Amino acid sequence: MTDTSYFNAVYKEAVELCVHLCKLYKLTEKDIIGHYEGHQRGIASNHADPRHWFSRHGKSMNTFRADVKKLLSEGAKPVEPEKKKYYRVQIGAYSVKANAEAQLATAKKAGFSDAFIKYD
């Protein structure tokens, strides 16, 4: 892969990632800044800024933001955050505490480090 084709592939993925994040967190292209811009505002360190990389390929943070804006305006629906689902497994209910403790020991021995006994 040539340097230019590699840059184009990575650039495209970076634009798509920023579009996804903008939709997910209800942001716009105006919220996207590089390390240098963040450093000027006192909110980021001044390292590994994309501007030196972009300039080698005729791009800038402004063209990056414009490409994000263009893709955002193509009418795709906002991404809704995925709701977490929890699935619980109960091994058993015991009337004798020693039996519950024996089952707990078996579960822990099998690798279930977060197994526990709940008393009602």
ZAMARGU-4260 file (C-alpha; in steps of 0.2 Angstrom, whole numbers, plus 5000, padded with zeros to 4 digits):
<rodrens>
0) 5000/5000/5000 | 5007/5017/4995 | 5009/5031/5008 | 4995/5041/4999 | 4983/5026/4999
5) 4987/5022/5017 | 4983/5040/5022 | 4967/5040/5012 | 4961/5024/5020 | 4965/5030/5038
10) 4958/5048/5034 | 4942/5040/5029 | 4941/5029/5044 | 4945/5044/5055 | 4931/5055/5047
15) 4919/5040/5049 | 4923/5038/5067 | 4921/5057/5071 | 4904/5056/5062 | 4899/5041/5072
20) 4904/5050/5089 | 4896/5066/5083 | 4879/5057/5081 | 4881/5047/5097 | 4885/5062/5108
25) 4875/5075/5098 | 4890/5085/5093 | 4894/5094/5077 | 4910/5096/5067 | 4914/5112/5076
30) 4917/5101/5092 | 4931/5092/5084 | 4949/5099/5088 | 4966/5093/5086 | 4979/5092/5100
35) 4987/5108/5095 | 4970/5117/5096 | 4966/5109/5113 | 4983/5114/5119 | 4980/5132/5114
40) 4964/5132/5124 | 4973/5124/5139 | 4963/5107/5138 | 4976/5096/5130 | 4994/5091/5128
45) 5003/5097/5113 | 5009/5081/5106 | 5006/5070/5090 | 4995/5083/5082 | 4987/5078/5065
50) 4991/5094/5057 | 5009/5089/5053 | 5002/5073/5045 | 4987/5082/5036 | 4998/5095/5028
55) 5009/5082/5020 | 4993/5076/5010 | 4985/5093/5007 | 4973/5092/5022 | 4970/5102/5038
60) 4959/5102/5053 | 4947/5113/5043 | 4946/5101/5028 | 4944/5087/5041 | 4930/5096/5049
65) 4922/5100/5032 | 4923/5082/5027 | 4914/5077/5044 | 4901/5090/5041 | 4898/5084/5024
70) 4896/5066/5030 | 4885/5071/5044 | 4873/5081/5032 | 4870/5066/5022 | 4855/5062/5032
75) 4859/5047/5042 | 4849/5044/5058 | 4858/5048/5074 | 4866/5033/5083 | 4857/5029/5099
80) 4869/5023/5113 | 4866/5004/5116 | 4857/5000/5131 | 4866/4988/5143 | 4857/4972/5146
85) 4862/4961/5161 | 4858/4943/5162 | 4859/4934/5179 | 4861/4916/5183 | 4856/4908/5199
90) 4864/4892/5203 | 4852/4887/5217 | 4842/4890/5233 | 4847/4881/5248 | 4839/4879/5265
95) 4856/4873/5273 | 4870/4886/5273 | 4883/4873/5271 | 4876/4867/5255 | 4875/4885/5248
100) 4894/4887/5253 | 4898/4870/5245 | 4890/4876/5229 | 4898/4893/5230 | 4915/4884/5232
105) 4911/4874/5216 | 4907/4889/5206 | 4923/4898/5211 | 4933/4883/5208 | 4925/4883/5190
110) 4932/4901/5188 | 4917/4911/5193 | 4926/4924/5203 | 4911/4935/5206 | 4899/4921/5213
115) 4892/4925/5230 | 4879/4920/5242 | 4864/4931/5245 | 4854/4929/5261 | 4835/4933/5262
</rodrens>
